[in-house]
Amino acid sequence: MPPFTLPPHLFNPTLYTRLLTLWFSDLPLPASAPTPPQLKKWFGTNPPFDTQCTSTALPALQSLSPEKYPLPPFTTPEHDHQHYPQIAAPFLAQFTAAAKREEGGVLQNEEAALALMVLLDQMPRNIFRSSQSVIYTHYDRISRAVAHAIYASELDTCARYRASPPYRMWFYLPLMHSEALGEHDLMAGKLADMESGVVNDERGKEYVGNLVVYERKHRVILERFGRYPHRNRVVGREGTEEEEGWLREGGDTFGAG
């Protein structure tokens, strides 16, 4: 079987520019923290915005569906990293060579990398709200693999985004979504480095501090259960009595993220 390649009519600078414009509209660069409307757009339930996400990103995501881009067999979250180089391979050229925008100008490597993170980690959460299993079992695996390739290229710490937490954080949310504690160890280090990159900026430090708190909430659940209980039903796992009781008592579901 020939290696999988990304369809160039879908994966190109025009798509990445559209994604960045859609996701970061009205947010200047650099920025210390997002505005309340920006947070509501990103993390709330907004059908008109979901429609925009669908029209922008669905064709590219469909080209990566489980049927069109089957991934290596999944074993455990802790061992899935062995497959990351294979999973990420088709994406490397997208952020290792600057590409011309069709409308003129240059798309920098770090811009393409950030757009891929938005596409792979966030767009599925807006588009597949009624079929979330494919998020956790397929697109999240791709997004984590690509994220690690981006870290290896050090694009997440580039000058463009280093001092701008509401841009830089999207490189790390794939780690927060993981059920492997090792990924959360890496997330903690990335957040600490992100905080060190915000110099003389109290608003930025406060925002990163809030991200640290939110990450800790995720980690506490994994330390207790070894997985996110709110995903059990969606991915076909049998919940334990303790997990079911915890959920009934109002355990965090993070908007089913």
N, C-alpha and C positions, 0 to 999 in steps of 0.2 A: 504494500500500500504506500503510495507517495506521501511525503510529509504534508501536513496541513499547512495551508498558506492563507493569510487574510485576504479577502477580496478587496483589491485596491479601489474599486469604485465606491466602497463603503468606508474603508479605513484609510483616511487621507487627511491632509491639513484642513480641508473645508469642514469635515465632521468635527475635528478637534476644536476649531475656532467656534463653531456653533455651540458645542458643549460648554466651553468656557464662558461664552457670552450668556448662555441660558443660566448657568449655575451661579455665576458671580456678577450678574447685572447689578448695578448700583452699589457695588462694593469696590472702593478704590484700592489700588495697589501702590505702596504697602498699606496694610490696615492692621490696627491693633486687635480689633474684635469685631464680630458681625453686629449689625443692628438688630433690634427685635424683629422687624419684618423679615430680615434675611434668615434669622433662626426659624421663624414660623414657616417660611417657604421650604427650608431644608428639612425640618424635622416634624412639621405638622402634616395634617391630611388636607390636601388642597387639590381637588379634582381638576380644575383648570390647569394647574401647574403639571399634574400628572399627564394630562393630555399633551402638553408641550413636550414633556420628556419622551412620551411615546412617539410622537411624530419625529423627534430628533434622533432617538437612539434605538428604537425597536428594530429596524432592519439590520443594524450592525449586531445587536444582541441575538437576533434570530439566526444570523450566520454562524453564531457560536453555540447554538443549541446543543443539547446532549446528543441528538441524532447526527448533527453535522460536525461537531467537534467532541467526540467521545474522549473522556479523560481516563487515565490509568485507574485501575481498580482502587477503591478507597479502603484503607485498613483502619487506622485510627488517626485522630487529629495530630497526635504527637509524631507519627511516622509519615504523615503525608508530605512533609517537606522533602523527602527523597524524590518526589515526583516534580518538584517545583521547576527545575531546569527544563525538563521535557515540556511541561505545560506552558511555560513562559516563552519558549523558543520562537514561536511564530510572531511574537510581539516585539522582539528586541530591536529590530530595524526601525520600528516606529519612533523610538526615542533615542537612538544612537547616531542618527544623522539628521541635521536640521533640514527641514523640507520647505519648499516654496508654497505659500498660500496661493490658491488659484486666483484670488483677487489681487495678488501682489503682496510684497513684503515677505518676511521670513518667519516661520514658526520655529521657535527655539526648542531644543530637546526637552527642556524641563516643562515647557508648556504642553507638549505632546504627552509627556509622562503624567502630568496632572490631569489632563483630559481623559486619559485611559483609566485613571483611578476613579474619576467621576463616572465614566461609562460602566466599568466592570463592577464596582462596589456599590455605587449609589443608584444608578438608573434602574437596575433590577428591583430595588426596593420601592421605587415609584411606579414601575410598570407592572410588576407581577404581584400586586397586593393580594389577589385572589388565588394565586398558585405559588405560595411561598416556598414550597419544597425545592423548586429549581434554584432558588436563591442560595439556600444553605448547602445544597448538595452539589451544585455545579458552578454557578457564577462566583460564589465566594472562593472556591478553590482556585479559579483562574485569577481572581483579583489578588489573592495572597501571593500566588506564584509570581505575578507581574510586579507586585510591590517589592518583593525581595530582589528582583532583578534591578528595579529602580534604585534600591538602597545600594546595591553593588556598584551602580554607576554614580552614586552620591548626588543624584539630581534632587533628592528630597532636601538636601542641605545647601542648595545653590543660592547664590546671592539674591536672585529675584524673589525667593520665597522665605529665606531664612528668618527674617525679622517680621514675618507677617503670619501669625498663627492661624487666622481663619482661612488662609490659603494652604498653608503647610500641613494642617491637621489631616487633610484628606488623604495624604500619603500613608497615614497610620491607622485610619479606621478599619482597614481590613484586618489588622492585628486585633483590635478590640472585638471584632465580630467572630474571631476564632474561638474554638473550644479547647485549644491547646495552651496550657499554662506557659510553655516556653515562649509562645508568641506574645503573651502578656508581659513576660520579663523583658522582651525586646521593646514592647510598647512603653514600659516604664522608662527605659533608657532613652527612647526617642523623645518622650515628653520632657524628661529632665534636660536633654540637649536643646529642645525647643524653648524651654524657659530661659536657658542661658543665652539664647540668641536674641531675646527681647531685652535690650539694654535701655535703661532710663525710660521705661514705658510701663507705668503702673497698670494701665488698663489692659495692656497685653499680658502682663504677668497674672493679673486677676483672671483673665480668660483662660490661660493655660492652667491655672490652679483649678478652675472649674472642670476642665477636661481631666485633670488628675483625679478629682473626686468621682467623676463619672466612670472613669476606667476602674477605679477601686471597687465600685459597686459591681461591675462585671466580674472582677477577679474573685471577690468574696463568694459569689454564686458558684464559680468553677471550683474554688477550693472546698466548698461544701458538698457539691453534687458531682463534680467532674464533667458537667455539661450544663447547658442552659435548659432547664425544665420546660420553659414555654415553647420550645421547638419540638418537643416530643411528639405531639399529635401530628404536627405538620409533616414531619419526616418519617412517621410511622414507627416511632419508638414507644415501647411500653413504659409509662411513667411509674415510678415507685410510689408507695404509699406516702412516704415523706415528701416527695416532690409534689404530689397532688395536694397534700395538705398545705404545703407552703404556698402553692399557687392560689388555693382557695382563700388563704389569709392575706392575699394581696401582694405576693412576691413579684418582684420586678419583671416586666416583660419587655421593657425598652421599646414600646411601640411595635413589638414583635420583630425587633431588629437583631 
